[in-house]
Amino acid sequence: MPTPGRPAALSRRLAPSLALFAAVALSVLFAGVMLGLATSRPWLGLSLSPVPPVAKAGEDGALWLTAAEGPAARAGVPSTAARVLSIAGAGGAVALTGADLIEEPDALPSYAAMTEYFARQDRIAALMHEPVELGLAEPGEDEAAAPPTPYRITPEARRPLTSLPVAFWMQIGVGLAGFWIGVWIWALRRGDWAARFLALAGAGLMIAAFPAAVYSTRELALPDPLFGTLSSLNATGSLTFGVGMIGLFLIYPRRLVRDRFLLLPALVLGLWRLADALEWAQGPALGRHLAILTAMLVIVALVGLQFRATKGDPRDRAALTWLGLAVIVGAGTFVATVILPVAFGVDALLSQGQAFLFFLLIYGGVALGVARYRLFQLDDWAFRILFYVVGVLLLLVLDALLIVTVIDERAPAFALSLLVVGLVWLPLRDMLARLVLRRTDPVQGALFRQVMDVALTPPGRDQRARWGALLEGLFHPLTLTPQEEAAQSAITDEGVGLVVGGAGGLPGYRLEYAGQGRKLFAPADVALADELRAMLTNALESRAAYEKGVAEERLRIARDIHDNIGVQLMGALHSHEARRKDQLIRETLTDLRDIVNNASNPDLSFEELLADLRAQISEHVFAAGVRMDWRAEGGDAVILPLARAHTLRSVVREAVQNALKHAEPGLVRIVIRLGADMIEVRVEDDGKGFDVATEHRGNGLENMRARVTSLGGHFSLVSGAAGTRIEAQFPYEAGRVR
């Protein structure tokens, strides 16, 4: 029976991905509709431009042929520059001018002019369904002296994809990118009004860009109902984008108004759009352009108010600076190069298709802001969801394209699509993650060397300075302040600060403004700080244990030399018998060897043994970049016989060496328990295991087993996918205490 609450948790975990994928699928369907509209028109094979290829007096305002392909090329139409004078068909003839190819009909001075323009476009589009006669004139040719050269062209029923210009794909791409990023934020923060307004702005951008892609890149003409509807959608999308951005800066990063005022931008701009649709304004300049300019000015004013409201809050100020600057530069540049010139009655400074690229600055800024400043309280996991959805979408789109263009059968097409996505998208995804997130994982070996430098530095000012320099080199904060009482690592001030706890007598530190102020601290930084502290703590403990063992060994040697060697040498010095002198010297050499080999006192303290063993093992473990968990229980005052001590050392050394050599573990755990009359040893790792029944056992495992069983003990080995565990138990003589 399923655990209550688990399906709900699973739903919450999958819902953002499903919501994002559904929205992306709808946007792709919308783009497919626009693509279908663009390619469903009859195609003459003409590349036309209202701009003359070579400026000549008296030729401004003409329609120019710049290239011919397809039906036009088959009809003998030259690819050299020529003026297009007329088009004629069964429904009559129309004299053509450069105004027939304007990108945006709302640049006309009045609604009446727009209505007349749509009617003229409808008449031209009707002619293109049947064979037409195109009248051309060479540049500079006098139309009165020489009649135009006629070319009879039979149009193709549909416009091929390859004939769509780059401007079409740029506007479709900008619309998709804006909508996807807006919905991406919304899917992860659906209860946040700021995320909702950002998604609304993205939807508005898509609604504005998609229709503009169709009519601004038309070959010559579109029928009136279609052209008028697309132009109306473009105007609606533009003001929807304005509503979304105004609403966003009314509440983000600080709420400037109460909830009831959030609908005011939609009400005002909605009524303005209604007045434009009903032609109540005095023309498109007031009905459309003034509305867009007003929305842009309101956005700039709100960014200024938010800048003042976030004074004293570096986190909100950083988020506002990044997002506000992206919106002002992106949308403001589009307005300044396209909308503002047209509102004053002059030509746009840039092509509309090119100017739409400025909106990528906005949504690229949003994506980078999530990575650097955790906009909308999102983190790296948000990018994992986005990359997953994009990968699935690429797979489906590529599969569809292959079926339509190259491969008829679905299974081979899907297999090839999967191969391409695996070979291209996955490496590209990792590269994008590194570029966007700017995360550089520290090299384990280099990090270990830096930690050991700190641990091996004598305690005092130099050791504290090395500890601070290590943190500064890893996180690059603007400020680094000691905090003696800090015991744990944690993020503070919603990412502005990071507190790193102290270790082994070294103080903790508070770090502020990561990456020299270019980003906020993330949970991954806390994990790195904790790992750093664990490594440093183990290194300091190992050094202390090692130094303690060294000191005790030096004291033992000094004591033995003083008590034994000194007395024997003094006896040999004062002995007058040569035989006695030689005997004392031989005994002294034997005792000296025993002192060095510890054979004169074959019983070792359990505490001394573990201190020496831990120091040896930790050097190998940390040098391999592996964490170590050391646990020892009981019997500090017990003295172990030499054979038991040697067996204990051999089992631990060999087991750890095997793990480091073969298992590639991340953690090695060593547990040693001393009972009343039994020693228990367990060494386990989390690396890759092996099949105990089939794989060859080396001499090391057999030697361990032989040593343990020779003492009357028990040896066991268990290995699998979760790692390898070695256990040994053997008795020792009880009651021998110091």
Disulfide bonds with the S-S distance in Angstrom:
none
